[in-house]
């Protein structure tokens, strides 16, 4: 089986679209389609169900993906060995993360990785949702709650803290908050309940509910709302140095702690390159969280 054909197959299986796969591979969609058809003819199996919505992988495709991804990992490892010194990282690594982590932590951590590994290409995908590693939406994904299902390898990266916070202007023009009971007289800023993509982000269970206020599926939008005086809400302590206009509310009573975990597909577990990136991410995140929380 030709590696070039498998590479095209993986792109289509992950993107479920000829045009999207073509953009990734820098091939026109017609060429991608012909390569897929040729591979199906060679192995004697239908790999995709074609429809106006795209190319949906069949059971045969899912079985082939496991083998193709192991070959992909071996090819990447071989390229890395040829491209540069053994201690240097090369190639492309896509990291998926919640928008708060991707905005406040990963830039500093990844900048350090890139400075030490000039041939490394890092792609950060910042989305407030769960990433599908099987379709290679990311090689590595940072999550708040470790997945309970799926063929994933999981490692704990770092713990972090969160606080209830509000803007100074908001607190100056609203009733004082001296206890949790006082929160009932204040507007809340938080997640849209039905769009909480990770149970670890359901902060409302751990604090007294405030009155209805403003909500968003994005932690960055929530931070903006709190800074604009829309109400009180939970803020990452590592984000507070970037928002000096915010102050903690009930700091002795409302303090939450969560952890970041790094996940990757089990078929990529043998990739020494991804393992080294994972180790550096863990070290870097722990140091960056400690630095920023110390400034808050």
C-alpha positions in Angstrom: 0.0 0.0 0.0 1.5 3.4 -1.1 2.1 5.9 1.7 1.1 8.8 -0.6 -2.3 7.2 -1.0 -2.6 6.6 2.7 -1.7 10.2 3.4 -4.6 11.3 1.1 -6.9 8.8 2.8 -6.1 10.1 6.3 -6.7 13.7 5.2 -10.1 12.9 3.8 -11.1 10.7 6.8 -10.2 13.5 9.2 -11.8 16.3 7.3 -14.7 14.4 5.7 -14.4 16.6 2.7 -12.4 16.5 -0.5 -11.9 20.2 -0.7 -10.8 20.5 3.0 -8.4 17.6 2.5 -7.1 19.2 -0.7 -6.3 22.4 1.1 -4.4 20.4 3.7 -2.5 18.5 1.1 -2.2 21.4 -1.4 -4.0 19.2 -4.1 -7.1 20.0 -6.1 -10.3 18.2 -4.9 -10.6 16.2 -8.1 -7.1 14.7 -7.6 -7.9 13.8 -4.0 -11.1 12.1 -5.2 -9.2 10.1 -7.8 -6.6 9.0 -5.3 -9.4 7.8 -2.9 -11.1 5.9 -5.6 -7.8 4.3 -6.6 -7.1 3.2 -3.1 -10.6 1.7 -2.7 -10.1 -0.3 -5.9 -6.7 -1.6 -4.7 -8.0 -2.8 -1.4 -11.4 -3.9 -2.6 -13.4 -2.0 0.0 -15.6 1.1 0.2 -13.9 3.6 2.5 -16.3 6.5 2.4 -20.0 7.0 2.1 -20.4 9.9 -0.4 -23.2 12.5 0.1 -23.8 16.2 -0.4 -22.7 16.7 3.2 -19.3 15.1 2.6 -17.3 11.9 2.9 -18.3 9.8 5.9 -15.7 7.1 6.9 -17.1 3.5 6.8 -16.1 0.8 9.3 -13.4 -0.4 6.8 -12.0 3.2 6.8 -11.9 3.3 10.6 -10.0 0.1 10.7 -7.6 1.3 8.1 -7.1 4.6 10.0 -5.5 2.8 12.9 -2.9 1.2 10.7 -2.4 4.3 8.6 -1.8 6.5 11.7 0.9 4.1 13.0 2.6 4.3 9.6 2.3 8.1 9.8 4.0 8.2 13.2 6.8 6.0 11.9 7.3 8.3 8.8 7.3 11.4 11.0 9.8 9.8 13.4 12.1 8.9 10.4 11.8 12.4 9.0 12.7 13.9 12.4 15.8 11.8 12.6 17.0 12.8 9.2 16.1 16.5 9.4 18.1 17.5 12.4 19.9 16.6 15.6 18.3 14.0 17.8 17.5 16.5 20.5 15.6 18.8 18.2 11.9 18.6 17.5 10.7 19.0 13.9 7.5 18.7 11.9 4.0 20.0 12.7 2.1 19.6 16.0 -1.4 20.8 16.3 -2.5 21.5 19.9 -6.2 21.9 20.8 -7.1 23.8 23.9 -9.9 25.7 25.6 -9.7 29.4 24.7 -8.6 30.5 28.2 -5.6 28.2 28.2 -4.8 28.9 24.6 -4.8 32.6 25.1 -3.2 33.1 28.5 -0.8 30.1 28.8 0.1 28.4 25.5 1.7 31.4 23.7 4.4 31.8 26.3 5.0 28.0 26.5 5.0 27.4 22.8 7.3 30.4 22.2 9.9 28.7 24.3 9.5 25.5 22.5 9.9 27.2 19.1 13.0 29.1 20.3 14.7 25.8 21.1 13.4 23.9 18.1 13.5 26.1 15.0 12.2 23.4 12.6 9.1 22.8 14.8 5.8 24.1 13.5 3.1 24.5 16.3 -0.6 25.1 15.4 -2.8 26.2 18.3 -6.5 25.6 17.8 -8.5 27.6 20.5 -12.1 26.4 20.6 -14.5 26.1 23.6 -15.4 22.5 22.8 -14.1 18.9 22.9 -11.7 18.0 20.1 -12.0 14.9 18.0 -8.5 13.4 18.0 -9.5 10.5 15.8 -10.2 12.9 13.0 -6.9 14.8 13.8 -8.6 18.0 14.7 -5.5 18.1 17.0 -2.5 15.9 17.7 -2.7 16.8 21.4 -5.7 18.3 23.2 -5.7 20.1 26.6 -8.9 19.3 28.6 -10.2 20.1 32.0 -11.9 16.7 32.6 -10.1 13.5 31.4 -12.2 11.6 28.9 -14.0 8.5 30.2 -14.5 7.0 26.7 -12.5 6.5 23.6 -9.0 5.1 22.9 -7.0 7.9 24.5 -3.9 8.3 26.5 -4.2 10.9 29.2 -1.7 12.7 31.5 -2.2 15.3 34.1 -0.4 18.5 33.1 -1.0 21.1 35.9 -3.5 22.3 38.5 -4.8 25.9 38.5 -7.1 28.0 40.6 -10.1 30.2 39.9 -11.7 33.0 41.8 -15.0 35.0 41.8 -14.2 38.4 40.5 -15.9 41.7 39.4 -14.7 45.1 38.1 -14.0 47.9 40.5 -16.6 50.0 38.8 -19.3 47.4 39.1 -18.6 46.9 42.8 -18.6 50.6 43.5 -22.2 51.0 42.2 -23.8 47.8 43.5 -24.7 46.5 47.0 -21.7 45.2 48.9 -20.9 41.5 48.8 -20.0 40.3 52.3 -21.2 36.7 52.1 -22.4 34.1 49.5 -26.0 35.1 50.3 -25.3 38.6 49.0 -24.6 37.2 45.6 -28.4 36.7 45.1 -28.6 40.5 44.6 -26.0 40.5 41.8 -25.9 39.7 38.2 -24.0 36.6 37.2 -21.6 36.1 34.3 -20.9 32.6 33.2 -21.3 29.8 30.7 -24.5 29.2 28.7 -25.8 26.2 30.6 -26.6 24.0 27.6 -23.3 24.8 26.0 -21.0 23.7 28.8 -18.8 21.3 26.9 -16.9 20.0 30.0 -18.4 19.1 33.4 -15.4 20.7 35.1 -16.6 24.1 33.8 -19.9 23.9 35.6 -18.9 26.3 38.3 -22.5 27.2 39.3 -22.8 24.0 41.3 -20.1 25.2 43.7 -21.2 28.8 44.4 -24.4 30.4 45.4 -26.4 31.4 42.3 -26.7 35.0 41.4 -29.5 36.6 39.4 -29.6 36.2 35.7 -27.0 38.4 33.9 -24.9 37.6 30.8 -23.4 34.3 29.5 -21.2 33.0 26.7 -19.7 29.7 25.6 -16.3 31.5 25.5 -14.3 32.2 28.7 -12.7 35.2 26.9 -16.1 36.7 26.3 -17.0 36.1 29.9 -13.9 37.9 31.0 -14.7 40.8 28.7 -18.3 41.0 30.2 -16.9 41.0 33.8 -14.4 43.7 32.9 -17.2 45.8 31.3 -19.2 45.6 34.5 -21.9 43.2 33.5 -21.7 41.3 36.8 -19.7 38.9 38.9 -18.2 35.7 37.5 -15.5 33.0 37.8 -12.1 34.0 36.4 -8.9 32.0 36.1 -6.3 33.3 38.5 -3.7 33.1 35.7 -5.9 35.6 33.7 -6.1 38.2 36.5 -2.7 39.8 35.7 -4.0 40.7 32.3 -7.1 42.3 33.9 -5.9 44.7 36.6 -9.3 46.3 36.7 -10.8 43.2 38.3 -10.7 42.3 42.0 -11.5 39.1 43.7 -14.9 38.8 45.5 -15.2 36.7 48.7 -11.6 35.4 48.2 -11.7 33.4 51.5 -15.0 31.7 50.6 -15.0 31.2 46.9 -11.8 29.5 45.5 -12.0 26.7 43.0 -9.3 24.4 41.7 -9.1 22.5 38.5 -6.5 20.6 36.5 -5.5 20.5 32.9 -5.0 17.1 31.3 -3.3 16.3 28.0 -4.9 13.7 25.7 -3.9 12.1 22.5 -5.2 9.2 20.5 -3.9 5.8 21.6 -2.6 5.0 18.1 -0.2 8.0 18.5 1.1 6.7 21.9 4.3 5.4 20.3 5.3 8.7 18.8 8.4 9.9 20.7 8.1 13.3 19.1 4.6 13.8 20.6 5.8 12.4 23.9 8.6 15.0 24.0 6.2 17.8 23.1 3.8 16.6 25.8 6.6 16.6 28.4 7.6 20.2 27.5 4.0 21.3 27.5 3.5 19.9 31.0 6.7 21.6 32.4 5.9 24.9 30.6 2.3 25.1 31.7 3.2 24.4 35.4 5.8 27.1 35.3 3.6 29.6 33.5 0.6 29.0 35.8 2.8 29.4 38.9 4.3 32.7 37.5 0.9 34.2 36.6 -0.9 33.1 39.7 2.0 34.6 41.8 1.3 38.0 40.1 -2.4 37.9 40.7 
